[in-house]
Amino acid sequence: RYMLDGDSKLQVQWEKHDESSTNTVEDENANSSIPRAVSDFVLPAGFPESVSDDYLQYMLLQFPTNVTGWICHTLVTSSLLKAVGVGSFTGTSAAAAAAAIRWVSKDGIGAFGRLLIGGRFGTLFDDDPKKWRMYADFIGSAGSIFDLTTPLYPGYFLPLASLGNLAKAVGRGFRDPSNRVIQNHFAKSGNLGEIAAKEEVWEVGAQLVGLSIGVLILDTPGIQSSYLTLTLTWLGVRLLHLWFRYQSLVVLKFRTVRLT
């Protein structure tokens, strides 16, 4: 509309009536393959415009990565419990108090790893977060190997478990800062808090699935009675976990760094 006001100044008003706009929104919702309630629960508001282009592909690969990681965690925990005498392969038992002391001691020693990484290597992660995130999984895998050996040498439980926890703590020290950089990369609309919250949803879902599968594996008679079977099962799942991790990092599109 063109209007002339009292001071003989021309004013322009723009009005748009688009009857197809409502139909377009309805069509988009109807064609969506993900129910609205589910997408609101697991994806950031405004998806996909509110995040980087590689966000969804990364999260879809992260899910099986975390599932396999929690399966490995379940198998390793079983070995640690057997090493302190809880349901050991040989049928021996230990006092609950002694087992608890040994368990807590290894956690305390392992905490030094995260302290070291945060204080000494904090400047590394912004340059190449994908590389350090991959290193974190390799270091964590090495720590799990120490844990798996504890049933073979129960008398050395504390040093072996402590070395395992130290390595895994170092891995977490590399993992957490790298994840922050990756989350910041996804936060295209400055929605870092929501990106972190939704990643937690994906991770907890993967944790529940992974723990359930791990319990089913441990309930298999061959796993309960054979240390070799348990170790080979862990090795197979761990290699699958590392492969999923690599694939999830490859899809990330940083401007200046590459994993390969």
Secondary structure in CASP SS format (residue, H / E / C, confidence):
PFRMAT SS
TARGET T0000
AUTHOR 0000-0000-0000
METHOD secondary structure of the structure
MODEL  1
R C 1.00
Y E 1.00
M E 1.00
L E 1.00
D C 1.00
G C 1.00
D C 1.00
S C 1.00
K C 1.00
L E 1.00
Q E 1.00
V E 1.00
Q C 1.00
W C 1.00
E C 1.00
K C 1.00
H C 1.00
D C 1.00
E C 1.00
S H 1.00
S H 1.00
T H 1.00
N H 1.00
T H 1.00
V H 1.00
E H 1.00
D H 1.00
E H 1.00
N H 1.00
A H 1.00
N H 1.00
S C 1.00
S C 1.00
I C 1.00
P C 1.00
R H 1.00
A H 1.00
V H 1.00
S H 1.00
D H 1.00
F H 1.00
V H 1.00
L C 1.00
P C 1.00
A C 1.00
G C 1.00
F C 1.00
P C 1.00
E C 1.00
S C 1.00
V C 1.00
S C 1.00
D C 1.00
D C 1.00
Y H 1.00
L H 1.00
Q H 1.00
Y H 1.00
M H 1.00
L H 1.00
L H 1.00
Q H 1.00
F H 1.00
P H 1.00
T H 1.00
N H 1.00
V H 1.00
T H 1.00
G H 1.00
W H 1.00
I H 1.00
C H 1.00
H H 1.00
T H 1.00
L H 1.00
V H 1.00
T H 1.00
S H 1.00
S H 1.00
L H 1.00
L H 1.00
K H 1.00
A H 1.00
V C 1.00
G C 1.00
V C 1.00
G C 1.00
S C 1.00
F C 1.00
T C 1.00
G C 1.00
T C 1.00
S C 1.00
A C 1.00
A C 1.00
A H 1.00
A H 1.00
A H 1.00
A H 1.00
A H 1.00
I H 1.00
R H 1.00
W H 1.00
V H 1.00
S H 1.00
K H 1.00
D H 1.00
G H 1.00
I H 1.00
G H 1.00
A H 1.00
F H 1.00
G H 1.00
R H 1.00
L H 1.00
L H 1.00
I H 1.00
G H 1.00
G H 1.00
R H 1.00
F C 1.00
G C 1.00
T C 1.00
L C 1.00
F C 1.00
D C 1.00
D C 1.00
D C 1.00
P H 1.00
K H 1.00
K H 1.00
W H 1.00
R H 1.00
M H 1.00
Y H 1.00
A H 1.00
D H 1.00
F H 1.00
I H 1.00
G H 1.00
S H 1.00
A H 1.00
G H 1.00
S H 1.00
I H 1.00
F H 1.00
D H 1.00
L H 1.00
T H 1.00
T C 1.00
P C 1.00
L C 1.00
Y C 1.00
P H 1.00
G H 1.00
Y H 1.00
F H 1.00
L H 1.00
P H 1.00
L H 1.00
A H 1.00
S H 1.00
L H 1.00
G H 1.00
N H 1.00
L H 1.00
A H 1.00
K H 1.00
A H 1.00
V H 1.00
G H 1.00
R H 1.00
G H 1.00
F H 1.00
R H 1.00
D H 1.00
P H 1.00
S H 1.00
N H 1.00
R H 1.00
V H 1.00
I H 1.00
Q H 1.00
N H 1.00
H H 1.00
F H 1.00
A C 1.00
K C 1.00
S C 1.00
G C 1.00
N C 1.00
L H 1.00
G H 1.00
E H 1.00
I H 1.00
A H 1.00
A H 1.00
K H 1.00
E H 1.00
E H 1.00
V H 1.00
W H 1.00
E H 1.00
V H 1.00
G H 1.00
A H 1.00
Q H 1.00
L H 1.00
V H 1.00
G H 1.00
L H 1.00
S H 1.00
I H 1.00
G H 1.00
V H 1.00
L H 1.00
I H 1.00
L H 1.00
D C 1.00
T C 1.00
P H 1.00
G H 1.00
I H 1.00
Q H 1.00
S H 1.00
S C 1.00
Y H 1.00
L H 1.00
T H 1.00
L H 1.00
T H 1.00
L H 1.00
T H 1.00
W H 1.00
L H 1.00
G H 1.00
V H 1.00
R H 1.00
L H 1.00
L H 1.00
H H 1.00
L H 1.00
W H 1.00
F H 1.00
R H 1.00
Y H 1.00
Q H 1.00
S H 1.00
L H 1.00
V H 1.00
V C 1.00
L C 1.00
K C 1.00
F C 1.00
R C 1.00
T C 1.00
V C 1.00
R C 1.00
L C 1.00
T C 1.00
END
